[in-house]
Amino acid sequence: MSSDNEQPVETAAGGPEQLALIRETVRKAKVPKAKPRTWRGAALAEELPVARVVVNKGVLHLDQFFDYAVPEELDAVAQPGVRVRVRFGAGAHRVREGRREGGGLIDGFLIERLAGTDYAGPLAALAHVVSPEPVLSPQILGLARAVADRYAGSLADVLQLAVPPRNGRAEAKPSPEPLPPPAPPGAGIWQRYGRGPAFIDALAAGGSPRAVWTALPGPYWPEELARAVAATLASGRGALVVVPDGRRAARVGTALTALLGEGRHAMLTAESGPEKRYREWLAVRRGSVRAVVGTRAAMFAPVRDLGLVVIWDDGDASHSDDNAPFPHVREVLELRAAHDGCGFLLGGTSCTVEAAQLVESGWATPLVADRARVRAAAPLVRTVGDQDLARDEAARAARLPSLAWQAVREGLRTGPVLVQVPRRGYVPRLACEHCRTPARCRHCAGPLEAPDERELRCAWCGQGAPDWHCVACGSVRLRARIVGARRTAEELGRAFPAVPVRTSGRDHVLDAVPGRPALVVSTPGAEPVADGGYAAALLLDGWAMLGRPDLRAGEEALRRWIAAASLVRGQEEGGTVVVVAEPTLRPVQALVRWDPVGHALRELAERAELGFPPVSRMAEVVGRPEDVAAFLLAIELPAEAEVLGPVPLPVTDAARSRRPGDPPVGERWERALLRVPPGRGAALAAALKSAQASRLARGGTTQVRIRIDPPDIG
């Protein structure tokens, strides 16, 4: 296991510069000099009459603390960590003829009480204390400060993510009494991993091991996570588990209840509703519950005596927040592990490049099973190339070749069959009429479409393709090609009329299906768990995931495939997976060998040669062309920094295709990438933050969007 005293290298979470920042639980402005004068003749608190407040203003040039006077009547309740309301705005601290000028009421948090202030004039007073409940601890404040600095954002924005909105009814109810620590659970099924028992024993003994865990396929990972949490609780410490969605959180919660009983953990998910979620959060803050299972926002949960942080499936896009400053769960938990000296576990059936870097750097230890156990637990994976199709060219190009039909027929004899389709609905695309090769754009390899039936156009970059011809056979004739989940379900229903067909997607997600023969058509990430496992699985339209203009296209495709294939019975039980994709591609070969770690290590080596994250630190600056140009002129970058671009972003033609943070419909934006070598990430973030704050302080009305290490650098 990794040593507790070992200092981490600079990964996505930052290095020594970030660790120095996170150890500042409160960043003071100046040494207080004198007690404030009475404001409007009102009596102030006799002791510590100054309140230092962070206000809910996310603009960077106001990313600082402000001093307010504490009226005598608020002395008892105005304690560090409580929510307050203060006057803020033009003239909030100026007094003329006994009346305050300007300033509206705004929410904030009281950080600390002081004996004096360095502000020369009379202080405005706290308007009122919203609640006497201290919801912001020094530990969470320090974490929020470090996250804001790491992502070039403001403290107020991070606190909005870290502290949930208040619910009066939940706050008025007392939390239950804490339960005594449970008995150590033992290694259990962690025996399947070489260093698994040592990891569990270290947690139970009060240690802080750090590990990257590649879980074996099958339904047992929630039980394995529950044992790691139970071992941590047995040492008298707390544990935090963050998963991508509520369905997987419910599975972990069920496993914890089965192992430890009721009342041992809190669930922090959006499905709980605001009142129940806030009540659970308060129980964690008050120390009534020491274990937390939740989705993205739970990464800031105020767990007492934190002993273990866990993230499951760190490659899932749900772990990256869509709100500024766009923090990622993995990096926030790395910061918590480094600051609090607690254990760290990154788990998943696949392996991301960032996870591989943590192991390569020595910051974390790998937890893997031996190859014999992996081969026994994983299903048999076959590709279209496994069958000699040289005599059947149409079958080679077909979306459902004969090998896939054979796998479906054999699987339905013993249980349900999973069919993974990359897109929901119908989603028409064009392909060559002769050989059915997908029609791709010559500029960006995006899919071609014919929106007005008169001209071809790329669905990604918008460029026309008037002289298209098939690169495989030379044909110039096109046909419609359907790849959506709904159309796939209809086609399979006609082919197997006696078999029930069920769909699971964004509009309707199934949690589980019975072990009876059935066809389950699902989009990636919405696959339900089958009782006893699926007998077979089809992974269709691999080109749709592998052809995305994204640095992570191969990694993401492999992660989606392995997640679906992990739900299939093992090879010893006859489980079979058929992937319809080019067999020679690296992600397909990694799936056939069931080697996600090897694929991640090769990707990491290639990114090191190209200088891409996570080896380097990269930031994305997006905005209107004039704003991006002005920002690049104003920023004082480190000497080693490189500027790539700016380049135009594709114009968003329809509101339905927009993602959070995309340009307004029809508006042209540009993107520039800023890259620095390892060890200079903190300097880059500071430069970005300073430039943005300076532009706003000078009266700028528009901001550029800044994202550190953006997930898609295609």
N, C-alpha and C positions, 0 to 999 in steps of 0.2 A: 504494500500500500504506500501511497505517497506520504512523505513526511509533513507533519503539521507546520514545521518551521520553514519549509521550502517556499521560496518566493516564486510566484508564477512569472513566466515569460509574458511578453506582450502579445496576447491573443486578441480576439474580438472585444474582450472586456477591458483591455487596456493594460498598461504596465506600471512601473513604479510611480510615474507621475499621477496616474489615476488613483493608485492606492494612497498616495499622500493626500489627495483631495478627499477621498471618502473618509479618512480618519478625522477630518474636521467636522464634528457634529454640528457646530454652529460657526459660520464665518462672520466675524465681527468687523464692523466698519472702522471705527476708531476708538481709542480709549475714552470712556466718558469723562467729562471734565467737571460739570457742575449740575446741580439739581435744577430742574425746570422751574420756571416761574408759574404762578397760579394762572390757570386759563379761565377767563371770564369770571374770576372771583370764586370759582368752585374749589372746594377743598380736595386736595390730592392725597393719595395714599402716603402714609408717613414713611414707610419703608419701601424701597425699590419702587419709586413712583413713575418709572419709565418702562413702557412696554415696547419691545422690539417686535415688529410685525412683518410678515411677508404677505403681500396683498395679491389678490387673484387677478393679476395683470400679466399676461403671458408675453408681452412685448419685451424684447431683449434689453433695450436701453433702460428699462425699469426693473431689471433683474437684480434687486438689492433689497436690504431690509430698511424699514422706515420706523422712526421713533414716535411714540404717542404717549400722552400723559394718561395715568391711571386714576380715574376719579375714586374718591374714598368709598363710594357705594359699590364699586366693582372690585374692590381690593381682594375680597375673599375668593371670588370666582374667576378672576383674571389670572389664571395660572398657566404656565408653559404648556403648550399643546392643545389649548382649547380653540374653538372657532370664535372669531370676533367679527364685528362690523365696524368699519372705520370710515371717516370722511377722507376722500381721496380725489384729487383733481386740482385744477388751477385755483390757487388761493386757499387751499385747505389748511395751510399752516400760517396764513396771514390774518391778522386781526385789525380791524379799523372801527373805532368808536364802539368797542365792545361787541362787535358782531363779526362772525366769520364770513369771509368772502369765498364763494364758489365751493366746489368739492361735493361730490355725491357719495352716497353710501356704497361700500363695496365689501365683499367678503374677504376674510384673511385668516391667518393662523398666528397666534401669539407664540413667539419663539422663546423669549426669555424676559425676565424682569431685571432692570438695572437701577443703580442708584442715581445716575446722571446721564447727560447727553451732551454731544458736541454741537448740537444744533443751536444757533445763536438766538433765534427768536422764540416766541411762545409756541408751545406744542399744542396741536389739536388733541382732543381727548378721545379715548375709545368711546364709540357710540353706545355699544352694548356687547355683552358676551352672549353669543347665540346659545351655547350650552356649556355647562361646567364639565362635561365629559372631555378629558384630555385625549384626543384622538391622534395626535401627531407626536410620536416618541422621538427622542434624539437619534435613535438608530435609523428610523425610517427617514428622518430629515437628512441625515448624513448620506444615506443611500440615494435619496432623491437629488441631492446636490451633485453627487458623483455622476449619476446618470445624465443630469442636465449638462454637465461639463463634457462628458464623453460624447454626447450627441449634438453639441453646439446648440442646446436649447435653453429654455428658461426654467427656473425652479418652480414657478407657479404652474406651468404646464405639466410638469412631472407630478406635482402634488395632486393635480386634478385626476391623474391616473391612479395615484397611490391611495388616496383617502376617498372612500365612497360617499355619495351624498347622504346627508343626515335624514334619519327617519325617527320622528319623535316617539311614536308608539313603541318601536323596537328599543329605543334608548331608555325608555321608562321602565322596561321589564328587567329584572335582575337576571344575571347569568348563573348557570348552575355551578355548584361547587366542583372544583377540579377533582378528578379521580386519581388514585395513587398509581404510580408507574406499574405497567404489567410485567409479567415474568418474561425473560428472554425467550424468543420464539424458536431458536435453533435454526440451522441453515435450511432444512427442508429441501425443496426442489432447487435451491441454489447449489446443491451438490452437482448439478449438471454442468456447472461452469468451473473451470480449473481453479480460479481464485475466488469463487463465490463464497465458500464458507469463511475464508479469511476476511472478506469484506463485511459479512454479517457480524462476525465475532468482534471486529474492530469497532463497529457502530455500537454494539451492546456494551463494550468496555469503555465507552466514552471517547473513542478516537474519532478522527476526522479524515477518513480516507476519501480520495477523489478518484473516480473511475468513469470510463466510457464503456457502456455495456451494450453488446450486440446480442439481443435476445433471440433465442431459438424460435422457429415458427411454431405456432400453436396458440391455444387460448390461455396459457398459464402466466403471461406477463403481469396481469393485475395481482395475482397471488404473490408473485415474486416481489413486486413493489410493496405490497402490504407487509411482507416479512421484513423488508429493509426499514420501513417506517416503525414497525413494532420493535425492532431491535434498538432503534434510536430512542423511542419512548421508554424502553426498559432502562436506559442509562440516565433517565431523569431529564432528558432534553426534548426539544420539539422538532417536528419535521414538516416540510412543505413539498407538495407534489403538484406540478403544473402539467396539464395535458392539453391537447389542442381543442377538444370540444366536450360538450356536456355528456355525450354518450359514453366516451371513454372515462370521463370523471365518475360517472355512475358505476361503471364496472370496477374501478379501483375502490370506490366507496363500499360497494357490496363485498369485495374481498376483505377490506379492513373490518367491516362489521362481522363477517364470518370468523375472522381470526381473533378479534379483540372484544367483540360485543358492541352494544350501543353506547353512544355518548363519548366515544374516544376521538372522534374527528369532526371537523366542520367542512361543509361543502360550500365553496364560493364559486358559483356559476350563475350565468345570466338566467338560466331556466328557473332558478329559485324565486325570482321576483325581488323587487327592491327591499321590502320590509324583512323578509326572511333572510335575504343575503346580508343585510346590515346587522341583523340580530346575530347571525353566525360570526360575522366579522368582529362584532363587539365581544363575543365570547372568547375569541382568539386574543384580542387586545387585552382583555381583563385577566387572561391567564387561565380561564376555565377549561379551555381545550388547547392541547399542545400539538395536534396534528391537523393539517389543512390539505384538502384536495380541491383543486379548482382549475379554472381556465386562465387565460392570459393575465387579467387584472390581479389574480392572486399572487403574482410574483412579488408584490409589495406587501403581502400579508404580514402583520406585526406579530409574528410567532415569538413567544417567550423562550429564551435560552435555546436558540436555534442550533440544532445539531446536524441537520441534513437537509439539503435542497435537491430536488429531483426535477428533471424535465424529461418528458417522454415525447419521442418523435420530433426532434428539434428542427427538422427540415420542413415541417408543415407551415404553410403561410400564415395560419392563424396565430402563430407565436410572435409575429411582427405586428406591432400596433400601427393602426392607420392614422393615429392622431400625433401631432407634433409633441415631442421631437422624434417620434417613430422608434422607440426602444424595442429590442428583441429580448424575449424571455431568457434565452440562453446566456446572453451577455449580462443581463441584470443578475441572474443567479450566480454567474461567475464572480461578479463584484461582491455579492453577499457572502459567498464562500471565502473569498480572500479577506474581506473586512471582518467577518464574524468568526473566522477560523473554524467553520463547520465543514461537514462532509459534503461531497458533491457527486451526483450520479446523473449522467446523461445516458438515457436508454432509448432503444428503438430496434426494430427488426432490420432496419437498414443502417447506413452510416453516412453522415454528411462530411464534406471536406473540413469543416470547422472542427468536428469531432475528431477526425483523423489528426488534425494539427495539434489538438490538446494532448493526444497520445505521443505523437512524434516529438513534441517539445519536452516531454517528461512531466508535464503538469498533472496529468491523469494517467491512471493505470488501465490497461484493457481488461475487460471481463468478457471472455469468449469461451465457447465450447470447442472441444476437439472436432476434427473433421469427420470422424466416424459418427459421432452423435449428431452433427449437423446433417449428414447425408441420410441418417435414419429418420430424423424429424421432418426434413423438407420433402415436398412432393417431387415427383419426376417432372422436369421441365423439358418440353419439346418445342421446337420451332418449326416453321414451315419447311425449312431446309432439312429437317430430320428425315423427311420422306422424299424419295426420288421422284421429283415432278418433272423431270426433263421431257417426258413424253406428253405432259399435260401443261402447256404454257398458260392456258386460261386459269387452271387451278392455282398456278404459281402466283398470279396477279389478283386472284379473287380475294374478296374481303373475308369470306368463310370457306377456306379450302377444304378438301375432303378430310384431311387430318383433324380439323376442328369438328366437323360433323361426326366423325367417328368417336372423338373424345366425348362429345355430348351424349351420343347414344349409349356408350358404355357406362358413363357416369350416372345416367338416369336410372340404371338398373339397381343401384345401391343407395342413392341419396340425391340431394339437390346439386345443381350445377350453377356456378357463378359465371356471369358474363360481364366483363368490365368494358365499358364504352367511354371514350374520353369526353364526349359531349352529350348534353341532354337534348331532348326534343328531336327535331328532324335534321337540321343543319345541312342544307344542300351544299355540296362542293362539286367541282368539275374534274373529270378524268378523261384520259384518252379513250375514244370509242373503241379502238382496235385492241389495245393491250391493257387498258384500265390503269395506266400509270397516272398518279395524281398530277394535275396541271399546276405547276409551280411558277412563281415569279422569278425572272432571271436576275433581278436586282437583290432581293432579300430572301428568296426561297419561300415566300409566303404563298398561301393557296389563292388561286385565281377564282374570280366570280364574275357573273354577268348581270349586274343589277338592272340594267334597262334592256337586256337582250340584244343590244346592238354592238357593244364593245366589251372586251375583257378588261378587268381591273384587279389589281392585287388587293386582297382584304386587309393586308398589314400596312403596306407603304402607300397605297393608293395609286401607284403608277400603272399606266395602261400597258397592254400587251397585244398590239395589233397584229404582229407577225408571229404569234405563238405556233410552235410545232412540237410534237412529242420527242423528247430526247432519247426515248427508248426505241421507237419504231419509225419516227418521222411523220406520222399521221398528223393531219391538221383538223380532224373532226373530234368534237368533244361530246360527252354525255354527262348527265347529272349523276352525282355520287352521294349517297345518303349515309351519314355516319352517326346520327343521333340515337340516343338510348330508346326513345319511344318508337322510332321506326324499327330499330333492331328487335324490340320486344314484339312488334306486330309480325315481323318476318318469321321469328322463331315460333310464335304462336301458330302461324299457318303451317310451319314445317312439322311441329309436334302438337297436333290438335288435342291429344288426350292428356297433355301435361300442363299443369297450371303455370302461368307466367306471372311473376311479380316484379315490380320495378321499385328502385330506391334511388332517389336523387335529391336535388336541392329543395324541390317543392314538397316532397314526401320522403322522409328518410326512415327506413326500417331499422329497428334495433337488433332484431333477431328473427330467424325463420326456423321452422321445425325441420327435423332430419328426414322428412319424406321427400320422394322425388319431385322436383320442381325446377323451373328455370328462373333464376334471379338475375335480372338485368340491372346493373348499377353503374353510376358514374364514379370516378375515383374519389375515395374518401368517404363514400356513403355506403360501403359494403356492409350488410348486416352479418352478424355472427350466426352460423348454422349450428344447430344442435348436433354434436358429433363430428362437425367439420364437413366441408363440401367434398363431394366425390371427385369433382373436376372443376377446372376454371378455364375460361377463354379470355385472353387479354387481346382485345381487338384494336386495330387502327394504331399501331405503334408509331407510325409516321406522324400522326397528329401531335403526339407529345414530344417526339424526338426532333421534329422540325421547327420548334418554336425558336424565335430569335433571342435566345437567352443563354447566358453563360452556364446556367444550371439546368439546361434542358435534359441532358443525359442523366444527371444525378436525380432530378425530379422524376423522370420516367422510371428509373430503376426503383426509386422509393415507392412509387405508386404500385408498381408491379409486385414488389416483394410484400407490401402490405396486403394486397389481395391474395397472393399465393400463400401467405402465412395462415390464411383461413381454411386452406385445403388440407385434407388428411395427409399424413406422412407417406413416404414412398412404400414403407412396409405394409401400409393399409390400402395400397392401390391408388393413392391420390395422384392425379395427373394435371399438369398445367400446360396449355398450348398458348404460345405468344405469337401473334401474327405481326412480324416485323423482320427487317433484314437480319439474317442470322449472324452476319459477320461484324455487326456493330458492337462496340465495347459494352454498352449497358446490357444488350441481349446476352452476350457471352457471360457477363457477370451474373445474370439471373440464372442461366443454365448451370453454372458452377456453384451458385448460391454463395457468392463471394462479394458482398457489399463493401467490406473493409478494403479488399484489394483494389476495387474500383475507386474508392475514395482516395487511397494513397497515390494511385496513378494520376488522378485529377489534381491532387495537391502538388505533385511534382511538376505537372505541366503549368499550373498557375504560378508556381515559383519562377519558372523560366520566363513567363509573360508578365510577371509583376502584378498579377490580379489578386484580389482578396481571397482568402484571409492572410496571405503572406504579406501583402502590403496593406496600407490603409487608404481607402478611397472614399471620396465624397461626391455627391451628385448635387448640382445646382440647376434648378429648373425655374423658368419664368418667361415672361415676355422678352423678346429679343433685346429691347432697349434696357430692360432691368438687368438681364444677365450680363450684358456688356458693361454697364455701369458698375455692377458688383465686382466683376473681374478686375476692373481698373482700380477699385478702391481697396481690395483685399491685399494685405501684406503677408504673402505666403512664405513658408520656410524655404530656405535656399534649395533644398533638395526636391521641392514640389514640382510636379508636371501638370500642365493643363492640357486636357484632351478635349478638343471641340472649341466652341459650341457647335452643335449640329441640330437641325430642325427635328422636332418630334412629330410623329404622324398626327394629322388633324383628326379629331374625334368628330365623326359625322352624325352620330346618334346618341341620345342620352342613355339608351339602354345598354350601350357598350362601354360606358364610362366606369372607371374604377376610382376609389377614393384618391384624391390628389391629382387626378388627371386635369388637363386644361379644359376650360369651358368649351361647350360644343361650338365647333367652327372656328375657334381661335387658335392662332399659330403660336406655339411656344418653342423654346430652344432648351437644350440640355448641354451642360459642360461637366466633365469629370475631372476631379482634382485628385492626384495620387501622390502619396509620400511613402518612403521606405519604412520598414519596421522600426519601431521606437519613436516615431515622429507623429503618431496619431494624436496625442494630446496637443501638440503645437498646431496641427492643422485645425482641430476643433476650436481652439482658442482664437485662431485667425478668422475662421468663418463667423464665429459668434461676435467678435469685435467689429468686423466689417458690417454685419447686419445691424448691430446696435447703433453704429455710427450713422448709417444711412437713415435709420428711423429717428435718431436724435436730431438730425439736421432738417427734419420736417418731411422725410419721405413718406409717401402714402401707401406704397406697395412693397411687399416683401418677396424675395425669391424663396422658393422652397428648397430647404437643405436637408439631405439625407446622408448619413454616414454609412458607408458600406452598403449601398442599395442592393436589394436582392436580385434585381434583373439588370445586368450590365451588357445586354446584347448589342 
